[in-house]
Structures are given as structure tokens and as C-alpha cells.
């Protein structure tokens, strides 16, 4: 065969094969579809529709993802801005808090200085030594007359109203040691003005130390005896010295507190003597009669209620009775209030402890426990030791487990460093689960 014709033949053969192969690729699915049974054709159509639907859902999800990513990025930016703003505000708050604390300290110091100056002013303007003085709206006038040494003595006092209101507004101190009423410092300057009058009389009359004491005793005994239930509607209502002077009398503890304050300010060594249901005064002077020994020293008894009782004389009903002796020294007196709650057999108590005495309370602690009807004690807890300034207050929080299936009550005690009870309270009885 001619070589040229052979070449043309080969080329035509190759092109034909390629065309045939392409035609087979295009038409084979249709051929297969034509030859497949009807149920396979339906399934193929169904899968094709599902594929198209899923493709649409996928594209939609991608679009939503892009939107959420944008929101997330914006939130991150906002978070960063808010964090910076929070840090700036925290720094500003800390600075303001520090400034506020400094201002409070300055305010308290200023108020203390103001109250001190005001008290000095009232004392100076309120005293009137045995001579007429114009009555001020800021003072309360009280006139006294008593007999001693064959003479009648008179004394007019102008008590600063603010001083009286201060003491009459104070909460009564829950203690049998009434020395805390004697040693309170806010009336010292005014008491000294009264003592000056007694000293002047004693100097003019040439009285001895014992006669000076008798002069004060006669003055206090001249005040009317008034039971607390009559004058205040309270069974017990001890008065500060200024109150007894303005109120014009009182019962045995009131006149004993006043006598002690006057003699103590005159420099005498004084104690309060308390037989059962009574209060008197003891003074360490050279005298005769009934006395009590305290720290190896004789304190002769003074009866402050009723006229005519002399130094060393004791009413018959108290003869041979034991008595508590309280020296006239500043003492701490602690009171407390509390609330409690129970959650999941765990009791939390929050107690406010206040020092209403005249000396710092050192080494005070709070004791809490559950008590049974026969005196059983369950799950006691104690706080750390605290020091509380005069007039100061602390808050103590304690937790303790609640005993199961018992009849009990909560007891709360304020203890001194030696474990003595300074104040105590109890809850109502209740049943635990």
C-alpha cells in the first residue's frame, strides 16, 4: 500500500476510536438508566434531590457561620474595651475608698475634739458656787439644803442640760459592779466643781478628814429615797451621779454611786459594798464601827439612804451578812446581741459585742454551744481573743454543727481571758431533725 495512504488510514482509525469512546462516556448513564428497573430509577432521583438539598443547607450554614464569626469577633472587641473600663473604674474606686477612710478618720477626730470643747464650755458655764447666777436655757437649776454640825447648808447647782441628756440617754450597764457609773469620765469636771464647794466649807469650818466625809454623807442622805419602779417604771435603773442630782434622789445604788463619785473626787479611797439586795459605800479613813476588809485595808461602811446614819453604822437587817466589795476603778463591761441561721445542719451565728464599760476590754472571746435540758453541752465553739476599746464594738461570726434529734437551745457567752462570763444569753428551746 502507498505509505501516504497508509498514514491516512491510521489517522482515521485513531480518530474514530477516540470519538467512539467519548460517545460512550456521554451516553452510558442514560443507557444504564434506561436499562435499570423502575425502583432503582426512583431511588436515584431521590438521592439526587437529597444531594441538591444538602448542598443548599451546607451553603446556608456556611453563610450563618460567617455571620456568627463576625458577631463573636465584635463581642471580643467589646469585652476588651469593658475590661479596660472595669480596671480603670476599680482603680478609681480604690482611690476614692482610701480617701473616704481618711475623711472618716478626720471627721471622728474633729467630732471628738468638738465634743470635748463643748463639754468644757458647758462645765464652765454650768457651775454656780453658792451664789445666785442667772438661769440659762442651757442649764438645769437644782437647789439643795441639808443640816450638818448644827448648821443648815445650801447649795445651788446649774447642771448643763447637755450633760444630763447625755447620761440619761445612755443604755444602763448590765452589771452589779456599779463602779462603772462612778468612773465614767464625762462628768469628772462638773463633779469637781461640786467637790470644790465641800472643800471650801470644810476649810472654813476647820473640819477633819472624817468630818469632811460626814459633810458629804449628810448632803446625800438629805436626798429623797425614790424606788426605781416609781421614778422610772423599771425594777432596776442605776443612775449616773448627774442624773441623781437632777432627778433629786434615787434608791440605794443611785445615792451610793453619787456618794462614791463625790468622795472619790475628793481623793478618798472608796469601795462599793453590796450586802444582799442592797448597796452602800466603804471609805478608808480613821473611824469606828462596821467595816469590810479588802486587800488588807479597812473600809468603814456608809449608809446613803435615810438621814441620820453615821460613818460605821450598819442597818440591823444587814448585820452579819456577807457582801461583795467593788473597788472604784475603771472596768470593762461587755454586752452582746446576735442572730443565727441554720442551713444543712450547720448553724451560723453573727454576734455584735460592745464594751459599755470605762476600761478597755482585753482578751475577750465569744463562746457558743448547744445545751440540753439536763445541762448537756454539744458542739461548742470559741472565737479568737479580741481587744475592745471603751465604747467600741466588734462583730464575731462562728459556725457549729447542729446535733441530731435532740431538744436543745443555743447559749451565747462573752468570756474574759480567764473564762469568766461577762455576758450571757440563750435562745428558745427547739427540736432538731
C-alpha positions as CSV (number, residue, x, y, z in Angstrom):
1,X,0.0,0.0,0.0
2,X,1.1,3.5,-0.6
3,X,2.8,4.9,2.5
4,X,0.8,8.1,2.3
5,X,-2.5,6.2,2.1
6,X,-1.4,4.1,5.0
7,X,-0.7,7.1,7.2
8,X,-4.1,8.5,6.3
9,X,-5.7,5.2,7.2
10,X,-4.0,5.0,10.6
11,X,-5.0,8.6,11.5
12,X,-8.7,8.0,10.5
13,X,-8.7,4.8,12.7
14,X,-7.3,6.6,15.7
15,X,-9.8,9.5,15.4
16,X,-12.6,7.1,15.1
17,X,-11.7,5.3,18.2
18,X,-11.5,8.5,20.2
19,X,-14.9,9.7,19.0
20,X,-16.4,6.4,19.9
21,X,-15.0,6.4,23.4
22,X,-16.3,9.9,24.0
23,X,-19.7,9.0,22.8
24,X,-19.8,6.0,25.1
25,X,-18.9,8.3,28.2
26,X,-21.8,10.7,27.4
27,X,-24.5,8.2,26.7
28,X,-23.6,5.3,29.1
29,X,-25.5,6.8,32.2
30,X,-28.5,7.3,30.1
31,X,-28.2,3.8,28.7
32,X,-27.8,2.5,32.2
33,X,-30.8,4.5,33.3
34,X,-32.8,3.1,30.5
35,X,-31.9,-0.5,31.4
36,X,-32.3,-0.1,35.2
37,X,-35.6,-1.2,36.9
38,X,-38.1,1.5,37.8
39,X,-37.4,1.3,41.6
40,X,-33.7,2.0,41.1
41,X,-34.6,4.9,38.9
42,X,-36.8,6.4,41.7
43,X,-34.0,5.9,44.2
44,X,-31.5,7.6,42.0
45,X,-33.8,10.6,41.6
46,X,-34.4,10.7,45.3
47,X,-30.7,10.7,46.1
48,X,-30.1,13.3,43.6
49,X,-32.7,15.6,45.2
50,X,-31.3,14.9,48.7
51,X,-27.8,15.8,47.4
52,X,-29.1,19.1,46.0
53,X,-30.9,19.9,49.3
54,X,-27.9,19.1,51.4
55,X,-25.7,21.2,49.2
56,X,-28.1,24.1,49.8
57,X,-28.2,23.6,53.5
58,X,-24.4,23.4,53.6
59,X,-24.0,26.7,51.8
60,X,-26.6,28.3,54.1
61,X,-24.7,27.0,57.2
62,X,-21.5,28.4,55.9
63,X,-23.2,31.8,55.5
64,X,-24.6,31.7,59.0
65,X,-21.2,30.6,60.4
66,X,-19.6,33.7,58.7
67,X,-22.3,35.9,60.4
68,X,-21.7,34.3,63.8
69,X,-17.9,34.6,63.5
70,X,-18.4,38.3,62.8
71,X,-20.6,38.7,65.9
72,X,-18.0,36.8,68.0
73,X,-15.2,39.0,66.8
74,X,-17.2,42.1,67.7
75,X,-18.0,40.7,71.2
76,X,-14.3,40.0,71.8
77,X,-13.6,43.6,71.0
78,X,-16.4,44.9,73.3
79,X,-15.1,42.6,76.1
80,X,-11.6,44.0,75.8
81,X,-13.0,47.6,76.0
82,X,-15.2,46.7,79.0
83,X,-12.2,45.0,80.8
84,X,-10.2,48.1,80.4
85,X,-13.1,50.3,81.6
86,X,-13.6,48.0,84.6
87,X,-9.9,48.1,85.6
88,X,-10.0,51.9,85.3
89,X,-13.1,52.1,87.5
90,X,-11.6,49.7,90.0
91,X,-8.5,51.9,90.4
92,X,-10.7,54.9,90.7
93,X,-12.9,53.2,93.4
94,X,-9.8,52.1,95.4
95,X,-8.5,55.7,95.4
96,X,-12.0,57.0,96.5
97,X,-12.3,54.4,99.2
98,X,-8.9,55.3,100.6
99,X,-9.9,59.0,100.5
100,X,-13.2,58.2,102.2
101,X,-11.5,56.3,105.0
102,X,-9.1,59.2,105.6
103,X,-12.0,61.6,105.7
104,X,-13.9,59.4,108.2
105,X,-10.9,59.3,110.5
106,X,-10.5,63.1,110.2
107,X,-14.3,63.5,110.9
108,X,-14.1,61.3,114.0
109,X,-11.1,63.2,115.3
110,X,-12.9,66.5,114.7
111,X,-16.1,65.4,116.4
112,X,-14.1,64.1,119.4
113,X,-12.3,67.5,119.7
114,X,-15.6,69.4,119.3
115,X,-17.4,67.3,121.9
116,X,-14.5,67.8,124.3
117,X,-14.5,71.6,123.8
118,X,-18.3,71.7,124.1
119,X,-18.2,69.7,127.4
120,X,-15.6,72.1,128.8
121,X,-17.7,75.0,127.8
122,X,-20.8,73.6,129.4
123,X,-19.0,72.8,132.6
124,X,-17.6,76.3,132.8
125,X,-20.9,78.0,132.1
126,X,-23.0,75.5,134.2
127,X,-21.4,75.6,137.6
128,X,-22.6,78.1,140.3
129,X,-20.7,78.2,143.6
130,X,-23.2,79.0,146.4
131,X,-24.3,82.4,144.9
132,X,-27.1,83.5,142.7
133,X,-26.5,83.1,139.0
134,X,-28.8,83.9,136.1
135,X,-30.5,80.8,134.8
136,X,-29.6,79.8,131.3
137,X,-31.7,77.9,128.9
138,X,-28.8,75.5,128.6
139,X,-28.7,74.6,132.3
140,X,-31.0,72.9,134.8
141,X,-31.1,74.5,138.2
142,X,-31.4,72.4,141.4
143,X,-31.3,73.8,145.0
144,X,-30.3,71.7,147.9
145,X,-30.4,72.2,151.7
146,X,-29.1,69.9,154.5
147,X,-28.1,70.0,158.1
148,X,-24.6,69.1,159.5
149,X,-22.7,70.2,162.5
150,X,-25.6,72.2,163.9
151,X,-25.9,74.3,160.8
152,X,-28.0,74.4,157.7
153,X,-26.1,74.4,154.4
154,X,-27.5,75.4,151.0
155,X,-26.2,74.6,147.5
156,X,-27.5,75.7,144.1
157,X,-26.3,73.8,141.1
158,X,-26.7,74.7,137.4
159,X,-26.3,71.4,135.6
160,X,-25.5,71.6,131.9
161,X,-28.6,70.3,130.2
162,X,-26.5,68.6,127.5
163,X,-24.6,66.7,130.2
164,X,-27.8,65.5,131.8
165,X,-29.3,64.4,128.5
166,X,-26.1,62.6,127.6
167,X,-26.2,60.5,130.8
168,X,-30.0,60.0,130.8
169,X,-29.8,58.7,127.2
170,X,-27.1,56.2,127.9
171,X,-28.0,52.5,128.0
172,X,-27.9,51.1,131.5
173,X,-24.8,49.0,132.0
174,X,-25.8,45.4,132.9
175,X,-23.5,44.8,135.9
176,X,-23.7,44.5,139.7
177,X,-20.4,46.4,139.9
178,X,-21.7,50.0,139.9
179,X,-18.2,51.4,140.0
180,X,-18.6,51.7,136.2
181,X,-21.1,54.5,136.9
182,X,-18.7,56.3,139.2
183,X,-15.6,56.1,136.9
184,X,-17.3,57.3,133.7
185,X,-15.1,60.3,132.7
186,X,-17.5,62.8,131.1
187,X,-18.8,64.2,134.4
188,X,-15.4,64.5,136.1
189,X,-15.0,68.2,135.6
190,X,-18.5,69.1,136.8
191,X,-18.2,66.8,139.8
192,X,-15.0,68.6,140.7
193,X,-16.9,71.9,140.8
194,X,-19.3,70.5,143.5
195,X,-16.4,69.0,145.4
196,X,-14.8,72.5,145.5
197,X,-17.8,73.7,147.5
198,X,-17.5,70.9,150.1
199,X,-13.8,71.6,150.4
200,X,-14.4,75.3,150.9
201,X,-16.9,74.6,153.7
202,X,-14.5,72.2,155.3
203,X,-11.7,74.7,155.2
204,X,-13.8,77.5,156.6
205,X,-15.1,75.3,159.5
206,X,-11.8,73.5,160.1
207,X,-13.2,70.1,159.6
208,X,-11.1,66.9,160.0
209,X,-10.9,64.3,157.3
210,X,-13.7,62.3,158.9
211,X,-15.9,65.4,159.2
212,X,-15.4,66.2,155.5
213,X,-16.8,62.7,154.8
214,X,-19.7,63.2,157.2
215,X,-20.5,66.5,155.5
216,X,-20.9,64.7,152.1
217,X,-22.8,61.9,153.8
218,X,-25.3,64.3,155.3
219,X,-25.8,66.0,151.9
220,X,-26.5,62.8,150.1
221,X,-28.7,61.4,152.9
222,X,-30.9,64.5,152.6
223,X,-32.0,63.5,149.1
224,X,-35.4,61.7,148.9
225,X,-35.4,57.9,148.6
226,X,-37.2,57.0,145.4
227,X,-37.6,53.4,144.3
228,X,-36.8,52.8,140.6
229,X,-40.2,51.3,139.9
230,X,-41.8,54.6,140.9
231,X,-39.5,57.0,139.2
232,X,-38.6,55.1,136.0
233,X,-41.1,52.1,135.8
234,X,-38.0,49.8,135.8
235,X,-37.3,47.4,138.6
236,X,-33.6,48.3,138.5
237,X,-32.4,51.5,136.9
238,X,-29.0,52.7,138.3
239,X,-28.3,56.4,137.7
240,X,-25.2,58.3,136.9
241,X,-24.3,61.0,139.6
242,X,-25.6,63.8,137.3
243,X,-28.9,62.0,137.0
244,X,-29.4,61.6,140.7
245,X,-28.6,65.3,141.3
246,X,-31.1,66.5,138.6
247,X,-33.7,63.9,139.4
248,X,-33.5,64.9,143.1
249,X,-32.8,61.5,144.6
250,X,-33.0,57.8,143.9
251,X,-32.6,54.4,145.6
252,X,-29.6,52.8,147.4
253,X,-27.4,52.2,144.3
254,X,-28.1,55.7,143.0
255,X,-27.1,57.5,146.2
256,X,-24.2,55.2,146.8
257,X,-22.9,56.0,143.2
258,X,-23.2,59.7,143.9
259,X,-21.5,59.4,147.3
260,X,-18.7,57.4,145.8
261,X,-18.2,59.9,143.0
262,X,-18.0,62.9,145.4
263,X,-15.6,61.2,147.9
264,X,-13.5,59.7,145.1
265,X,-13.1,63.2,143.5
266,X,-12.1,64.5,147.0
267,X,-9.2,62.0,147.0
268,X,-10.6,59.3,149.3
269,X,-10.0,55.6,148.9
270,X,-13.5,54.3,148.2
271,X,-15.3,50.9,147.5
272,X,-18.9,50.0,146.9
273,X,-20.2,47.4,149.4
274,X,-23.1,45.3,148.4
275,X,-24.9,43.1,151.0
276,X,-27.8,41.1,149.7
277,X,-30.3,43.3,147.7
278,X,-28.5,46.5,148.9
279,X,-25.7,48.8,148.1
280,X,-23.6,51.0,150.4
281,X,-20.2,52.7,150.4
282,X,-16.9,52.0,152.2
283,X,-14.3,54.6,152.9
284,X,-10.7,54.0,154.2
285,X,-10.4,56.6,157.0
286,X,-9.6,56.5,160.6
287,X,-13.1,55.8,162.1
288,X,-15.0,53.4,164.3
289,X,-17.8,51.0,163.7
290,X,-18.6,48.4,161.0
291,X,-16.0,47.9,158.2
292,X,-15.2,45.4,155.5
293,X,-11.6,44.3,154.8
294,X,-10.5,44.5,151.2
295,X,-6.9,43.8,150.2
296,X,-5.9,44.1,153.9
297,X,-7.4,47.6,154.3
298,X,-10.4,48.6,156.4
299,X,-13.3,50.3,154.6
300,X,-15.9,51.7,157.1
301,X,-19.4,51.4,156.0
302,X,-21.6,54.4,154.8
303,X,-25.4,54.0,154.6
304,X,-26.5,56.6,152.0
305,X,-30.3,56.1,152.3
306,X,-32.2,57.9,155.0
307,X,-31.0,60.7,157.3
308,X,-29.0,60.2,160.5
309,X,-26.8,57.3,159.6
310,X,-23.2,57.9,160.8
311,X,-20.0,56.6,159.3
312,X,-19.5,53.0,160.5
313,X,-23.2,52.4,161.3
314,X,-24.9,49.5,159.5
315,X,-28.7,48.8,159.4
316,X,-29.8,45.8,161.5
317,X,-31.1,43.8,158.5
318,X,-27.5,43.6,157.1
319,X,-25.7,42.8,160.3
320,X,-23.7,39.6,159.9
321,X,-24.4,39.3,156.1
322,X,-21.8,38.6,153.5
323,X,-21.2,41.4,151.0
324,X,-19.4,41.9,147.7
325,X,-16.8,44.6,147.7
326,X,-16.1,46.5,144.4
327,X,-13.2,48.9,144.2
328,X,-13.7,52.2,142.4
329,X,-11.6,51.5,139.3
330,X,-12.4,51.7,135.6
331,X,-13.7,48.3,134.4
332,X,-14.7,46.8,131.0
333,X,-18.3,45.7,130.7
334,X,-19.3,43.8,127.6
335,X,-22.8,43.3,126.2
336,X,-23.8,41.4,123.1
337,X,-26.6,40.9,120.5
338,X,-26.8,38.1,118.0
339,X,-28.6,36.5,115.1
340,X,-28.4,32.9,113.9
341,X,-29.4,30.8,110.9
342,X,-29.3,27.1,110.1
343,X,-28.5,25.6,106.7
344,X,-27.8,21.9,106.0
345,X,-27.2,21.1,109.7
346,X,-24.8,23.9,110.0
347,X,-25.6,26.9,112.3
348,X,-24.0,30.3,111.6
349,X,-24.2,32.9,114.4
350,X,-23.3,36.6,113.9
351,X,-22.7,38.4,117.3
352,X,-22.1,42.1,118.0
353,X,-20.1,42.5,121.2
354,X,-19.9,46.1,122.7
355,X,-17.8,47.4,125.5
356,X,-20.0,49.8,127.5
357,X,-17.6,50.0,130.5
358,X,-14.9,52.5,131.4
359,X,-11.8,50.5,130.6
360,X,-10.5,48.6,127.6
361,X,-11.7,45.0,127.4
362,X,-8.7,42.9,126.7
363,X,-8.7,39.2,125.7
364,X,-12.5,38.9,125.2
365,X,-13.8,35.9,123.3
366,X,-17.2,34.6,122.2
367,X,-18.4,31.1,123.3
368,X,-21.3,29.4,121.6
369,X,-22.8,25.9,122.1
370,X,-25.9,23.8,122.1
371,X,-27.3,23.0,125.6
372,X,-29.6,20.1,126.6
373,X,-32.3,20.1,129.2
374,X,-30.1,18.2,131.6
375,X,-27.2,20.6,131.1
376,X,-25.5,18.6,128.3
377,X,-23.3,20.6,126.0
378,X,-22.9,19.8,122.3
379,X,-20.6,21.1,119.7
380,X,-19.1,24.2,121.5
381,X,-17.1,26.7,119.5
382,X,-15.0,29.6,120.7
383,X,-13.7,32.7,118.8
384,X,-10.3,34.2,118.9
385,X,-9.4,36.7,121.5
386,X,-10.3,40.4,120.9
387,X,-9.5,43.7,122.5
388,X,-12.4,46.2,122.5
389,X,-11.9,49.9,123.3
390,X,-14.2,51.8,125.6
391,X,-17.4,52.4,123.7
392,X,-16.1,50.1,120.9
393,X,-17.8,47.2,119.2
394,X,-16.7,44.1,117.2
395,X,-18.6,41.6,115.1
396,X,-17.9,37.9,115.6
397,X,-19.0,35.1,113.2
398,X,-19.0,31.4,114.4
399,X,-20.2,28.2,112.8
400,X,-21.1,25.0,114.6
401,X,-22.8,21.7,113.7
402,X,-26.4,21.1,114.8
403,X,-26.9,17.9,116.9
404,X,-29.4,15.4,115.6
405,X,-32.8,14.6,117.2
406,X,-32.4,16.5,120.4
407,X,-34.3,19.1,122.4
408,X,-31.8,22.0,122.8
409,X,-31.2,25.7,122.9
410,X,-28.3,27.9,121.8
411,X,-26.2,29.5,124.6
412,X,-24.0,32.5,123.8
413,X,-21.5,33.9,126.3
414,X,-18.9,36.6,126.3
415,X,-15.9,35.4,128.3
416,X,-13.0,37.3,129.8
417,X,-9.4,35.9,129.4
418,X,-9.9,33.6,132.4
419,X,-13.1,32.1,131.1
420,X,-15.4,34.1,133.4
421,X,-18.8,35.0,131.9
422,X,-19.1,38.7,131.2
423,X,-22.5,38.5,129.4
424,X,-24.8,35.6,128.5
425,X,-27.9,34.9,126.5
426,X,-29.9,31.9,125.3
427,X,-32.4,31.1,122.5
428,X,-35.8,29.4,123.0
429,X,-35.9,25.6,123.2
430,X,-36.4,23.8,119.9
431,X,-36.2,20.3,118.5
432,X,-33.6,19.4,115.9
433,X,-34.2,16.9,113.0
